[in-house]
């Protein structure tokens, strides 16, 4: 007769509960600060950055008991996976093709160029491959969501993830300031402004904000274009996993689908399954709203866990060089995407 699994499960819950509640408390504080204290005052600061900073501050200023460690690790990892799966219900796969062939080509080119630039310039500045890839997917696809989805797949350290997230947030701040100046200087109308607003910023909220700051028409276009970028995330992650897996194979061993499947983050399958259900209206709008809210909760607990898992001495070194990639990548992306926009028949 097999032994009951319940004692083992209860032991696991007992181990993670203190740290999980600690991270949940930090996350709740971050959401309160974001919505009621800093709302509309500091546009580039949101609950993501606040939760990471609060967790980091707690780790490095308080003598945290070791009983919290298991729950902090659980929050930073498992809550991340759950949040990503739930996030899939907010994605409509049909929006990949709703932007039109030429626009979809422009979206794809922007992702490829951003990744290539981040990897190439990362090598020049001696940034770790994981960090440069995270910045590439962050700037190229959907900012923080892409970074936290890709990090486990390439075994990036928490410090590398935080560096990429910080660079993504700083990038969007630069775009929020520079976009109106550039758009007005070039006398853009809604169509080019909307496409550029949907492609240049990294995070979804910033893309939409930049678009609507120009006009309602540009905001609507930016929303659709950004949704197409987000929908391409699983394909890009699969390509990156393939690249890292190929580099790690022993000499003489060839790539096999089973090896790639073993390396591929399984939560992405859940993300796609949730997106499929939402795309074909197999779940109700009320359920989608609920899962979106739950996704935010799990993410904020995750971010608190990430911050609480980093010690001050961990962030010193080469990973801080990632900030040197931001401006040149932004300038080249602006020039490249605008040149393609002029050449393609929109």
ZADO-1210 file (C-alpha; in nm, 4 decimals, padded with zeros to 6 digits):
<atoms>
<atom x="00.0000" y="00.0000" z="00.0000" code="UNK" pos="1"/>
<atom x="00.1497" y="00.3325" z="-00.1089" code="UNK" pos="2"/>
<atom x="00.2104" y="00.6066" z="00.1415" code="UNK" pos="3"/>
<atom x="-00.0199" y="00.9063" z="00.1352" code="UNK" pos="4"/>
<atom x="00.1305" y="01.2103" z="-00.0425" code="UNK" pos="5"/>
<atom x="-00.0488" y="01.4523" z="00.1869" code="UNK" pos="6"/>
<atom x="00.2166" y="01.4720" z="00.4629" code="UNK" pos="7"/>
<atom x="00.4762" y="01.5616" z="00.1998" code="UNK" pos="8"/>
<atom x="00.2484" y="01.8236" z="00.0449" code="UNK" pos="9"/>
<atom x="00.1701" y="01.9743" z="00.3841" code="UNK" pos="10"/>
<atom x="00.5406" y="01.9892" z="00.4671" code="UNK" pos="11"/>
<atom x="00.6058" y="02.1729" z="00.1409" code="UNK" pos="12"/>
<atom x="00.3265" y="02.4217" z="00.2092" code="UNK" pos="13"/>
<atom x="00.4595" y="02.4713" z="00.5626" code="UNK" pos="14"/>
<atom x="00.8057" y="02.5476" z="00.4209" code="UNK" pos="15"/>
<atom x="00.6987" y="02.8000" z="00.1566" code="UNK" pos="16"/>
<atom x="00.4116" y="02.9726" z="00.3360" code="UNK" pos="17"/>
<atom x="00.6121" y="03.2251" z="00.5467" code="UNK" pos="18"/>
<atom x="00.8184" y="03.3508" z="00.2531" code="UNK" pos="19"/>
<atom x="00.5173" y="03.3537" z="00.0212" code="UNK" pos="20"/>
<atom x="00.3145" y="03.5642" z="00.2662" code="UNK" pos="21"/>
<atom x="00.6139" y="03.7952" z="00.3065" code="UNK" pos="22"/>
<atom x="00.6312" y="03.8481" z="-00.0714" code="UNK" pos="23"/>
<atom x="00.2531" y="03.8844" z="-00.0919" code="UNK" pos="24"/>
<atom x="00.2680" y="04.1619" z="00.1681" code="UNK" pos="25"/>
<atom x="00.5385" y="04.3405" z="-00.0315" code="UNK" pos="26"/>
<atom x="00.3348" y="04.2968" z="-00.3495" code="UNK" pos="27"/>
<atom x="00.0214" y="04.4396" z="-00.1877" code="UNK" pos="28"/>
<atom x="00.2230" y="04.7377" z="-00.0671" code="UNK" pos="29"/>
<atom x="00.3582" y="04.7905" z="-00.4192" code="UNK" pos="30"/>
<atom x="00.0091" y="04.7887" z="-00.5714" code="UNK" pos="31"/>
<atom x="-00.1195" y="05.0353" z="-00.3098" code="UNK" pos="32"/>
<atom x="00.1742" y="05.2682" z="-00.3718" code="UNK" pos="33"/>
<atom x="00.1292" y="05.2397" z="-00.7478" code="UNK" pos="34"/>
<atom x="-00.2461" y="05.3068" z="-00.7524" code="UNK" pos="35"/>
<atom x="-00.2913" y="05.5523" z="-00.4672" code="UNK" pos="36"/>
<atom x="00.0422" y="05.7278" z="-00.4090" code="UNK" pos="37"/>
<atom x="00.2399" y="05.7400" z="-00.7343" code="UNK" pos="38"/>
<atom x="-00.0484" y="05.7104" z="-00.9825" code="UNK" pos="39"/>
<atom x="-00.0144" y="05.9663" z="-01.2673" code="UNK" pos="40"/>
<atom x="00.2745" y="06.1313" z="-01.0857" code="UNK" pos="41"/>
<atom x="00.5708" y="05.9242" z="-01.2077" code="UNK" pos="42"/>
<atom x="00.4723" y="05.7725" z="-01.5422" code="UNK" pos="43"/>
<atom x="00.7592" y="05.5265" z="-01.5754" code="UNK" pos="44"/>
<atom x="00.7259" y="05.3789" z="-01.2255" code="UNK" pos="45"/>
<atom x="00.4692" y="05.1027" z="-01.1763" code="UNK" pos="46"/>
<atom x="00.4053" y="04.8118" z="-00.9420" code="UNK" pos="47"/>
<atom x="00.6724" y="04.6009" z="-01.1154" code="UNK" pos="48"/>
<atom x="00.9601" y="04.8301" z="-01.0259" code="UNK" pos="49"/>
<atom x="00.8147" y="04.9143" z="-00.6843" code="UNK" pos="50"/>
<atom x="00.7807" y="04.5463" z="-00.5845" code="UNK" pos="51"/>
<atom x="01.1364" y="04.4667" z="-00.6951" code="UNK" pos="52"/>
<atom x="01.2785" y="04.7670" z="-00.5093" code="UNK" pos="53"/>
<atom x="01.0830" y="04.6941" z="-00.1914" code="UNK" pos="54"/>
<atom x="01.1939" y="04.3311" z="-00.1941" code="UNK" pos="55"/>
<atom x="01.5535" y="04.4334" z="-00.2619" code="UNK" pos="56"/>
<atom x="01.5424" y="04.6940" z="00.0142" code="UNK" pos="57"/>
<atom x="01.4046" y="04.4385" z="00.2604" code="UNK" pos="58"/>
<atom x="01.6732" y="04.1814" z="00.1753" code="UNK" pos="59"/>
<atom x="01.9601" y="04.4252" z="00.2104" code="UNK" pos="60"/>
<atom x="01.8498" y="04.6310" z="00.5106" code="UNK" pos="61"/>
<atom x="01.6694" y="04.3788" z="00.7295" code="UNK" pos="62"/>
<atom x="01.7990" y="04.0623" z="00.8887" code="UNK" pos="63"/>
<atom x="01.5524" y="03.8316" z="00.7157" code="UNK" pos="64"/>
<atom x="01.5162" y="03.4909" z="00.8850" code="UNK" pos="65"/>
<atom x="01.6129" y="03.1845" z="00.6822" code="UNK" pos="66"/>
<atom x="01.2596" y="03.0473" z="00.7199" code="UNK" pos="67"/>
<atom x="01.1544" y="03.2920" z="00.4474" code="UNK" pos="68"/>
<atom x="01.3997" y="03.1657" z="00.1850" code="UNK" pos="69"/>
<atom x="01.1936" y="02.8743" z="00.0492" code="UNK" pos="70"/>
<atom x="00.8843" y="03.0900" z="00.0064" code="UNK" pos="71"/>
<atom x="01.0823" y="03.3709" z="-00.1568" code="UNK" pos="72"/>
<atom x="01.2255" y="03.1239" z="-00.4086" code="UNK" pos="73"/>
<atom x="00.8756" y="02.9820" z="-00.4706" code="UNK" pos="74"/>
<atom x="00.7384" y="03.3311" z="-00.5286" code="UNK" pos="75"/>
<atom x="01.0116" y="03.4238" z="-00.7753" code="UNK" pos="76"/>
<atom x="00.9728" y="03.1043" z="-00.9795" code="UNK" pos="77"/>
<atom x="00.6362" y="02.9294" z="-00.9514" code="UNK" pos="78"/>
<atom x="00.4316" y="03.2487" z="-00.9252" code="UNK" pos="79"/>
<atom x="00.6082" y="03.3644" z="-01.2421" code="UNK" pos="80"/>
<atom x="00.4961" y="03.0549" z="-01.4340" code="UNK" pos="81"/>
<atom x="00.1378" y="03.0817" z="-01.3085" code="UNK" pos="82"/>
<atom x="00.1231" y="03.4513" z="-01.3982" code="UNK" pos="83"/>
<atom x="00.2453" y="03.3870" z="-01.7529" code="UNK" pos="84"/>
<atom x="-00.0125" y="03.1127" z="-01.8138" code="UNK" pos="85"/>
<atom x="-00.2923" y="03.3369" z="-01.6876" code="UNK" pos="86"/>
<atom x="-00.1597" y="03.6203" z="-01.9026" code="UNK" pos="87"/>
<atom x="-00.2344" y="03.4083" z="-02.2098" code="UNK" pos="88"/>
<atom x="-00.6066" y="03.4692" z="-02.1697" code="UNK" pos="89"/>
<atom x="-00.5477" y="03.8369" z="-02.2550" code="UNK" pos="90"/>
<atom x="-00.4023" y="03.7476" z="-02.5960" code="UNK" pos="91"/>
<atom x="-00.6038" y="03.7137" z="-02.9174" code="UNK" pos="92"/>
<atom x="-00.3995" y="03.5081" z="-03.1644" code="UNK" pos="93"/>
<atom x="-00.5978" y="03.6497" z="-03.4574" code="UNK" pos="94"/>
<atom x="-00.4423" y="03.9881" z="-03.3952" code="UNK" pos="95"/>
<atom x="-00.1158" y="03.8568" z="-03.5399" code="UNK" pos="96"/>
<atom x="-00.2681" y="03.8843" z="-03.8863" code="UNK" pos="97"/>
<atom x="-00.5050" y="04.1742" z="-03.8304" code="UNK" pos="98"/>
<atom x="-00.2342" y="04.4352" z="-03.8896" code="UNK" pos="99"/>
<atom x="-00.1837" y="04.3396" z="-04.2549" code="UNK" pos="100"/>
<atom x="00.1004" y="04.1681" z="-04.4400" code="UNK" pos="101"/>
<atom x="00.3304" y="04.4695" z="-04.4747" code="UNK" pos="102"/>
<atom x="00.2804" y="04.5778" z="-04.1155" code="UNK" pos="103"/>
<atom x="00.3373" y="04.2231" z="-03.9896" code="UNK" pos="104"/>
<atom x="00.6604" y="04.2151" z="-04.1888" code="UNK" pos="105"/>
<atom x="00.7655" y="04.5404" z="-04.0232" code="UNK" pos="106"/>
<atom x="00.6867" y="04.3980" z="-03.6789" code="UNK" pos="107"/>
<atom x="00.8901" y="04.0841" z="-03.7544" code="UNK" pos="108"/>
<atom x="01.1831" y="04.2835" z="-03.8889" code="UNK" pos="109"/>
<atom x="01.1852" y="04.5095" z="-03.5843" code="UNK" pos="110"/>
<atom x="01.2057" y="04.2065" z="-03.3530" code="UNK" pos="111"/>
<atom x="01.4895" y="04.0475" z="-03.5508" code="UNK" pos="112"/>
<atom x="01.6873" y="04.3725" z="-03.5755" code="UNK" pos="113"/>
<atom x="01.6462" y="04.4439" z="-03.2045" code="UNK" pos="114"/>
<atom x="01.7651" y="04.0954" z="-03.1082" code="UNK" pos="115"/>
<atom x="02.0645" y="04.1111" z="-03.3415" code="UNK" pos="116"/>
<atom x="02.1609" y="04.4568" z="-03.2139" code="UNK" pos="117"/>
<atom x="02.1306" y="04.3557" z="-02.8495" code="UNK" pos="118"/>
<atom x="02.3378" y="04.0392" z="-02.8973" code="UNK" pos="119"/>
<atom x="02.6046" y="04.2078" z="-03.1107" code="UNK" pos="120"/>
<atom x="02.6426" y="04.5152" z="-02.8908" code="UNK" pos="121"/>
<atom x="02.6253" y="04.2963" z="-02.5803" code="UNK" pos="122"/>
<atom x="02.9341" y="04.1146" z="-02.6991" code="UNK" pos="123"/>
<atom x="03.1115" y="04.4455" z="-02.7605" code="UNK" pos="124"/>
<atom x="03.0327" y="04.5639" z="-02.4072" code="UNK" pos="125"/>
<atom x="03.1002" y="04.2191" z="-02.2561" code="UNK" pos="126"/>
<atom x="02.7474" y="04.1799" z="-02.1287" code="UNK" pos="127"/>
<atom x="02.6491" y="03.8214" z="-02.0510" code="UNK" pos="128"/>
<atom x="02.4669" y="03.6414" z="-02.3370" code="UNK" pos="129"/>
<atom x="02.1656" y="03.5849" z="-02.1143" code="UNK" pos="130"/>
<atom x="02.1428" y="03.9549" z="-02.0311" code="UNK" pos="131"/>
<atom x="02.1741" y="04.0711" z="-02.3924" code="UNK" pos="132"/>
<atom x="01.9139" y="03.8189" z="-02.5096" code="UNK" pos="133"/>
<atom x="01.6737" y="03.9309" z="-02.2365" code="UNK" pos="134"/>
<atom x="01.7166" y="04.2932" z="-02.3404" code="UNK" pos="135"/>
<atom x="01.6615" y="04.1947" z="-02.7043" code="UNK" pos="136"/>
<atom x="01.3310" y="04.0197" z="-02.6373" code="UNK" pos="137"/>
<atom x="01.2275" y="04.2915" z="-02.3931" code="UNK" pos="138"/>
<atom x="01.2783" y="04.5788" z="-02.6370" code="UNK" pos="139"/>
<atom x="01.1725" y="04.3752" z="-02.9391" code="UNK" pos="140"/>
<atom x="00.8550" y="04.2062" z="-02.8150" code="UNK" pos="141"/>
<atom x="00.6720" y="04.3046" z="-02.4991" code="UNK" pos="142"/>
<atom x="00.9082" y="04.4395" z="-02.2401" code="UNK" pos="143"/>
<atom x="00.8862" y="04.2951" z="-01.8915" code="UNK" pos="144"/>
<atom x="00.6497" y="04.0100" z="-01.9878" code="UNK" pos="145"/>
<atom x="00.8914" y="03.8813" z="-02.2531" code="UNK" pos="146"/>
<atom x="01.1888" y="03.9169" z="-02.0207" code="UNK" pos="147"/>
<atom x="01.0364" y="03.7205" z="-01.7360" code="UNK" pos="148"/>
<atom x="00.9045" y="03.4544" z="-01.9766" code="UNK" pos="149"/>
<atom x="01.2428" y="03.4078" z="-02.1454" code="UNK" pos="150"/>
<atom x="01.4667" y="03.4177" z="-01.8368" code="UNK" pos="151"/>
<atom x="01.3886" y="03.0649" z="-01.7096" code="UNK" pos="152"/>
<atom x="01.4258" y="02.9220" z="-02.0604" code="UNK" pos="153"/>
<atom x="01.7879" y="03.0387" z="-02.0882" code="UNK" pos="154"/>
<atom x="01.8683" y="02.9951" z="-01.7176" code="UNK" pos="155"/>
<atom x="01.9313" y="03.3642" z="-01.6626" code="UNK" pos="156"/>
<atom x="02.0195" y="03.4808" z="-01.3134" code="UNK" pos="157"/>
<atom x="01.7820" y="03.7025" z="-01.1193" code="UNK" pos="158"/>
<atom x="02.0367" y="03.9845" z="-01.1425" code="UNK" pos="159"/>
<atom x="02.0380" y="03.9534" z="-01.5227" code="UNK" pos="160"/>
<atom x="01.6589" y="03.9591" z="-01.5300" code="UNK" pos="161"/>
<atom x="01.6431" y="04.2667" z="-01.3068" code="UNK" pos="162"/>
<atom x="01.9061" y="04.4441" z="-01.5187" code="UNK" pos="163"/>
<atom x="01.7039" y="04.3785" z="-01.8352" code="UNK" pos="164"/>
<atom x="01.3791" y="04.4900" z="-01.6685" code="UNK" pos="165"/>
<atom x="01.5437" y="04.8119" z="-01.5497" code="UNK" pos="166"/>
<atom x="01.6809" y="04.8781" z="-01.8975" code="UNK" pos="167"/>
<atom x="01.3368" y="04.8164" z="-02.0489" code="UNK" pos="168"/>
<atom x="01.1731" y="05.0631" z="-01.8109" code="UNK" pos="169"/>
<atom x="01.4435" y="05.3236" z="-01.8765" code="UNK" pos="170"/>
<atom x="01.4010" y="05.2744" z="-02.2520" code="UNK" pos="171"/>
<atom x="01.0301" y="05.3457" z="-02.2304" code="UNK" pos="172"/>
<atom x="01.0997" y="05.6601" z="-02.0296" code="UNK" pos="173"/>
<atom x="01.3302" y="05.7837" z="-02.3074" code="UNK" pos="174"/>
<atom x="01.0658" y="05.7038" z="-02.5710" code="UNK" pos="175"/>
<atom x="00.7877" y="05.8751" z="-02.3758" code="UNK" pos="176"/>
<atom x="00.9955" y="06.1942" z="-02.3766" code="UNK" pos="177"/>
<atom x="01.1344" y="06.1759" z="-02.7311" code="UNK" pos="178"/>
<atom x="00.8347" y="06.0435" z="-02.9276" code="UNK" pos="179"/>
<atom x="00.6243" y="06.3633" z="-02.9312" code="UNK" pos="180"/>
<atom x="00.9285" y="06.5655" z="-03.0388" code="UNK" pos="181"/>
<atom x="01.0131" y="06.3306" z="-03.3269" code="UNK" pos="182"/>
<atom x="00.6506" y="06.2813" z="-03.4382" code="UNK" pos="183"/>
<atom x="00.5868" y="06.6555" z="-03.4549" code="UNK" pos="184"/>
<atom x="00.9187" y="06.7254" z="-03.6270" code="UNK" pos="185"/>
<atom x="00.8352" y="06.4741" z="-03.9020" code="UNK" pos="186"/>
<atom x="00.4700" y="06.5873" z="-03.9286" code="UNK" pos="187"/>
<atom x="00.3343" y="06.2365" z="-03.8797" code="UNK" pos="188"/>
<atom x="-00.0314" y="06.1549" z="-03.9215" code="UNK" pos="189"/>
<atom x="-00.2190" y="05.8850" z="-03.7279" code="UNK" pos="190"/>
<atom x="-00.1000" y="05.5854" z="-03.9318" code="UNK" pos="191"/>
<atom x="00.2805" y="05.6218" z="-03.9041" code="UNK" pos="192"/>
<atom x="00.2531" y="05.7576" z="-03.5497" code="UNK" pos="193"/>
<atom x="00.0397" y="05.4603" z="-03.4434" code="UNK" pos="194"/>
<atom x="00.2715" y="05.2039" z="-03.5983" code="UNK" pos="195"/>
<atom x="00.5828" y="05.3608" z="-03.4504" code="UNK" pos="196"/>
<atom x="00.4134" y="05.3908" z="-03.1112" code="UNK" pos="197"/>
<atom x="00.3227" y="05.0216" z="-03.1307" code="UNK" pos="198"/>
<atom x="00.6753" y="04.9124" z="-03.2211" code="UNK" pos="199"/>
<atom x="00.9310" y="05.1389" z="-03.0507" code="UNK" pos="200"/>
<atom x="00.8384" y="05.1255" z="-02.6776" code="UNK" pos="201"/>
<atom x="00.8878" y="04.7897" z="-02.5096" code="UNK" pos="202"/>
<atom x="00.6007" y="04.7532" z="-02.2621" code="UNK" pos="203"/>
<atom x="00.2348" y="04.7356" z="-02.3635" code="UNK" pos="204"/>
<atom x="00.1095" y="05.0161" z="-02.1395" code="UNK" pos="205"/>
<atom x="00.3760" y="05.2541" z="-02.2681" code="UNK" pos="206"/>
<atom x="00.3000" y="05.1694" z="-02.6334" code="UNK" pos="207"/>
<atom x="-00.0668" y="05.2469" z="-02.5842" code="UNK" pos="208"/>
<atom x="00.0075" y="05.5592" z="-02.3811" code="UNK" pos="209"/>
<atom x="00.2449" y="05.6928" z="-02.6478" code="UNK" pos="210"/>
<atom x="-00.0097" y="05.6236" z="-02.9209" code="UNK" pos="211"/>
<atom x="-00.3022" y="05.7890" z="-02.7445" code="UNK" pos="212"/>
<atom x="-00.0852" y="06.0844" z="-02.6456" code="UNK" pos="213"/>
<atom x="-00.0656" y="06.1588" z="-03.0193" code="UNK" pos="214"/>
<atom x="-00.4316" y="06.0896" z="-03.1079" code="UNK" pos="215"/>
<atom x="-00.7107" y="05.8369" z="-03.0554" code="UNK" pos="216"/>
<atom x="-00.6539" y="05.6939" z="-03.4030" code="UNK" pos="217"/>
<atom x="-00.2836" y="05.6474" z="-03.3390" code="UNK" pos="218"/>
<atom x="-00.3623" y="05.4877" z="-03.0038" code="UNK" pos="219"/>
<atom x="-00.5947" y="05.2319" z="-03.1627" code="UNK" pos="220"/>
<atom x="-00.3321" y="05.1420" z="-03.4246" code="UNK" pos="221"/>
<atom x="-00.0602" y="05.1169" z="-03.1590" code="UNK" pos="222"/>
<atom x="-00.2762" y="04.8771" z="-02.9570" code="UNK" pos="223"/>
<atom x="-00.3257" y="04.6406" z="-03.2520" code="UNK" pos="224"/>
<atom x="00.0408" y="04.6506" z="-03.3567" code="UNK" pos="225"/>
<atom x="00.1576" y="04.5886" z="-02.9995" code="UNK" pos="226"/>
<atom x="-00.0807" y="04.2924" z="-02.9711" code="UNK" pos="227"/>
<atom x="00.0775" y="04.1419" z="-03.2827" code="UNK" pos="228"/>
<atom x="00.4218" y="04.1821" z="-03.1240" code="UNK" pos="229"/>
<atom x="00.3036" y="04.0129" z="-02.8058" code="UNK" pos="230"/>
<atom x="00.1552" y="03.7215" z="-02.9985" code="UNK" pos="231"/>
<atom x="00.4935" y="03.6444" z="-03.1566" code="UNK" pos="232"/>
<atom x="00.6593" y="03.5935" z="-02.8163" code="UNK" pos="233"/>
<atom x="00.6324" y="03.2087" z="-02.8067" code="UNK" pos="234"/>
<atom x="00.7974" y="03.1774" z="-03.1496" code="UNK" pos="235"/>
<atom x="01.0869" y="03.4025" z="-03.0490" code="UNK" pos="236"/>
<atom x="01.1358" y="03.2178" z="-02.7193" code="UNK" pos="237"/>
<atom x="01.1418" y="02.8865" z="-02.9089" code="UNK" pos="238"/>
<atom x="01.4138" y="03.0253" z="-03.1368" code="UNK" pos="239"/>
<atom x="01.6214" y="03.1474" z="-02.8430" code="UNK" pos="240"/>
<atom x="01.5849" y="02.8136" z="-02.6630" code="UNK" pos="241"/>
<atom x="01.7020" y="02.6396" z="-02.9808" code="UNK" pos="242"/>
<atom x="02.0055" y="02.8691" z="-03.0005" code="UNK" pos="243"/>
<atom x="02.1086" y="02.8171" z="-02.6384" code="UNK" pos="244"/>
<atom x="02.0453" y="02.4426" z="-02.6565" code="UNK" pos="245"/>
<atom x="02.2532" y="02.4111" z="-02.9742" code="UNK" pos="246"/>
<atom x="02.5422" y="02.5984" z="-02.8146" code="UNK" pos="247"/>
<atom x="02.5329" y="02.3695" z="-02.5101" code="UNK" pos="248"/>
<atom x="02.5376" y="02.0366" z="-02.6946" code="UNK" pos="249"/>
<atom x="02.8481" y="01.8184" z="-02.6595" code="UNK" pos="250"/>
<atom x="03.0814" y="01.8062" z="-02.9598" code="UNK" pos="251"/>
<atom x="02.9459" y="01.5772" z="-03.2275" code="UNK" pos="252"/>
<atom x="02.5928" y="01.5566" z="-03.0874" code="UNK" pos="253"/>
<atom x="02.3180" y="01.6783" z="-03.3194" code="UNK" pos="254"/>
<atom x="01.9972" y="01.8569" z="-03.2273" code="UNK" pos="255"/>
<atom x="01.6982" y="01.6326" z="-03.1636" code="UNK" pos="256"/>
<atom x="01.3360" y="01.7407" z="-03.1103" code="UNK" pos="257"/>
<atom x="01.3312" y="01.5595" z="-02.7746" code="UNK" pos="258"/>
<atom x="01.6298" y="01.7645" z="-02.6532" code="UNK" pos="259"/>
<atom x="01.4603" y="02.0878" z="-02.7594" code="UNK" pos="260"/>
<atom x="01.1340" y="01.9848" z="-02.5913" code="UNK" pos="261"/>
<atom x="01.3197" y="01.9048" z="-02.2677" code="UNK" pos="262"/>
<atom x="01.4726" y="02.2549" z="-02.2716" code="UNK" pos="263"/>
<atom x="01.1579" y="02.4393" z="-02.3782" code="UNK" pos="264"/>
<atom x="00.9718" y="02.6097" z="-02.0897" code="UNK" pos="265"/>
<atom x="00.6477" y="02.4123" z="-02.0523" code="UNK" pos="266"/>
<atom x="00.4578" y="02.7075" z="-01.9097" code="UNK" pos="267"/>
<atom x="00.4672" y="02.8615" z="-02.2585" code="UNK" pos="268"/>
<atom x="00.2475" y="02.5710" z="-02.3704" code="UNK" pos="269"/>
<atom x="00.0002" y="02.6713" z="-02.0995" code="UNK" pos="270"/>
<atom x="00.0282" y="03.0330" z="-02.2172" code="UNK" pos="271"/>
<atom x="-00.0609" y="02.9288" z="-02.5737" code="UNK" pos="272"/>
<atom x="-00.3435" y="02.7038" z="-02.4552" code="UNK" pos="273"/>
<atom x="-00.4937" y="02.9927" z="-02.2577" code="UNK" pos="274"/>
<atom x="-00.4552" y="03.2224" z="-02.5596" code="UNK" pos="275"/>
<atom x="-00.6281" y="02.9627" z="-02.7798" code="UNK" pos="276"/>
<atom x="-00.9232" y="02.9417" z="-02.5409" code="UNK" pos="277"/>
<atom x="-00.9552" y="03.3204" z="-02.5329" code="UNK" pos="278"/>
<atom x="-00.9126" y="03.3610" z="-02.9100" code="UNK" pos="279"/>
<atom x="-01.2010" y="03.1278" z="-02.9939" code="UNK" pos="280"/>
<atom x="-01.4282" y="03.2546" z="-02.7147" code="UNK" pos="281"/>
<atom x="-01.4121" y="02.9305" z="-02.5179" code="UNK" pos="282"/>
<atom x="-01.3907" y="03.1282" z="-02.1947" code="UNK" pos="283"/>
<atom x="-01.6176" y="03.4135" z="-02.0949" code="UNK" pos="284"/>
<atom x="-01.5156" y="03.7830" z="-02.0820" code="UNK" pos="285"/>
<atom x="-01.5719" y="03.7754" z="-01.7056" code="UNK" pos="286"/>
<atom x="-01.3259" y="03.4865" z="-01.6738" code="UNK" pos="287"/>
<atom x="-01.0731" y="03.6721" z="-01.8878" code="UNK" pos="288"/>
<atom x="-01.1013" y="03.9778" z="-01.6630" code="UNK" pos="289"/>
<atom x="-01.0558" y="03.7559" z="-01.3556" code="UNK" pos="290"/>
<atom x="-00.7502" y="03.5756" z="-01.4953" code="UNK" pos="291"/>
<atom x="-00.5977" y="03.9097" z="-01.5947" code="UNK" pos="292"/>
<atom x="-00.6409" y="04.0344" z="-01.2401" code="UNK" pos="293"/>
<atom x="-00.4999" y="03.7107" z="-01.0955" code="UNK" pos="294"/>
<atom x="-00.2061" y="03.7318" z="-01.3362" code="UNK" pos="295"/>
<atom x="-00.1190" y="04.0747" z="-01.1981" code="UNK" pos="296"/>
<atom x="-00.1360" y="03.9388" z="-00.8421" code="UNK" pos="297"/>
<atom x="00.0957" y="03.6466" z="-00.9156" code="UNK" pos="298"/>
<atom x="00.3342" y="03.8735" z="-01.1051" code="UNK" pos="299"/>
<atom x="00.3614" y="04.1270" z="-00.8236" code="UNK" pos="300"/>
<atom x="00.4342" y="03.8468" z="-00.5741" code="UNK" pos="301"/>
<atom x="00.6939" y="03.7147" z="-00.8197" code="UNK" pos="302"/>
<atom x="00.8611" y="04.0555" z="-00.8536" code="UNK" pos="303"/>
<atom x="00.8742" y="04.0924" z="-00.4765" code="UNK" pos="304"/>
<atom x="01.0406" y="03.7497" z="-00.4588" code="UNK" pos="305"/>
<atom x="01.2914" y="03.8451" z="-00.7273" code="UNK" pos="306"/>
<atom x="01.3856" y="04.1625" z="-00.5403" code="UNK" pos="307"/>
<atom x="01.4059" y="03.9820" z="-00.2059" code="UNK" pos="308"/>
<atom x="01.6349" y="03.7214" z="-00.3588" code="UNK" pos="309"/>
<atom x="01.9042" y="03.9681" z="-00.4656" code="UNK" pos="310"/>
<atom x="02.1809" y="04.0850" z="-00.2372" code="UNK" pos="311"/>
<atom x="02.3567" y="04.4142" z="-00.2943" code="UNK" pos="312"/>
<atom x="02.6897" y="04.2589" z="-00.3901" code="UNK" pos="313"/>
<atom x="02.5147" y="04.0485" z="-00.6576" code="UNK" pos="314"/>
<atom x="02.4337" y="04.3458" z="-00.8806" code="UNK" pos="315"/>
<atom x="02.7902" y="04.4727" z="-00.9093" code="UNK" pos="316"/>
<atom x="02.9838" y="04.3812" z="-01.2223" code="UNK" pos="317"/>
<atom x="02.9232" y="04.3314" z="-01.5900" code="UNK" pos="318"/>
<atom x="02.5443" y="04.3143" z="-01.5876" code="UNK" pos="319"/>
<atom x="02.5208" y="04.6853" z="-01.5089" code="UNK" pos="320"/>
<atom x="02.6784" y="04.7515" z="-01.8512" code="UNK" pos="321"/>
<atom x="02.3449" y="04.6708" z="-02.0102" code="UNK" pos="322"/>
<atom x="02.2414" y="05.0339" z="-01.9660" code="UNK" pos="323"/>
<atom x="02.5072" y="05.1228" z="-02.2242" code="UNK" pos="324"/>
<atom x="02.3096" y="04.9355" z="-02.4897" code="UNK" pos="325"/>
<atom x="01.9897" y="05.1360" z="-02.4621" code="UNK" pos="326"/>
<atom x="02.0538" y="05.4596" z="-02.6527" code="UNK" pos="327"/>
<atom x="02.2402" y="05.3143" z="-02.9558" code="UNK" pos="328"/>
<atom x="01.9817" y="05.0371" z="-02.9955" code="UNK" pos="329"/>
<atom x="01.6994" y="05.2915" z="-02.9757" code="UNK" pos="330"/>
<atom x="01.8571" y="05.5218" z="-03.2348" code="UNK" pos="331"/>
<atom x="01.9265" y="05.2406" z="-03.4818" code="UNK" pos="332"/>
<atom x="01.5747" y="05.0977" z="-03.4346" code="UNK" pos="333"/>
<atom x="01.4166" y="05.4396" z="-03.4964" code="UNK" pos="334"/>
<atom x="01.6153" y="05.4892" z="-03.8182" code="UNK" pos="335"/>
<atom x="01.5718" y="05.1322" z="-03.9462" code="UNK" pos="336"/>
<atom x="01.1978" y="05.1032" z="-03.8804" code="UNK" pos="337"/>
<atom x="01.1228" y="05.4473" z="-04.0232" code="UNK" pos="338"/>
<atom x="01.3287" y="05.3695" z="-04.3356" code="UNK" pos="339"/>
<atom x="01.1377" y="05.0423" z="-04.3868" code="UNK" pos="340"/>
<atom x="00.8105" y="05.2287" z="-04.3273" code="UNK" pos="341"/>
<atom x="00.8973" y="05.4718" z="-04.6072" code="UNK" pos="342"/>
<atom x="00.9961" y="05.1920" z="-04.8465" code="UNK" pos="343"/>
<atom x="00.7041" y="04.9513" z="-04.7864" code="UNK" pos="344"/>
<atom x="00.3657" y="05.0143" z="-04.9539" code="UNK" pos="345"/>
<atom x="00.1341" y="05.0757" z="-04.6558" code="UNK" pos="346"/>
</atoms>
